[in-house]
């Protein structure tokens, strides 16, 4: 099956620093990538959708300047949390879509990144 | 507004029985629905995709149905095992709308 990786799996940083999270589709080309955040015992909250080579589309209420998304290639998207604050602490999960055949519609998720801002 | 709703209450099932989870959608016409399993602290794992023109799909002990009249999908796990305990997410996709996820149903299988 299609595999999506994320790095790092967890990160602890000081308030005010920036953190970059990478999302890679390992065995397929992802035409579309999605970034979600999830709070404990809550569902996934879509932050933004990005297509390779174009600007990300952010959901209402998500600050573009705070959550920078780059989808530079068909296998890599990055989310940078700029000037992180404790309220940004959360579980960030990426997903990718764009496999071949029937799998082209399926959205595959990465394992998630736990961000803790002190 | 467009919604995907899943039973927010946890479902407790005796091992060996069939677990049935429900996903209802409103103000929405998904071209397909996807079911995922999520364990605590992990990303969702894809299980099954069913399209609007498919009534049923199976994969090993899993079965998914899609009823466009009732606007509902049912997810069944037969011969349930304690290892099936997890949160199960339903999501829908339509070309006119973004992908929408339900809030998930927590399933517990007791030995």
Interface residues (C-beta under 8 A of the other chain):
Chain A: X1 X4 X6 X34 X42 X43 X44 X46 X49 X91 X93 X95 X102 X105 X106 X107 X108 X109 X110 X111 X112 X114
Chain B: X32 X34 X36 X41 X42 X43 X44 X45 X46 X49 X89 X91 X93 X98 X99 X101 X102 X103 X104
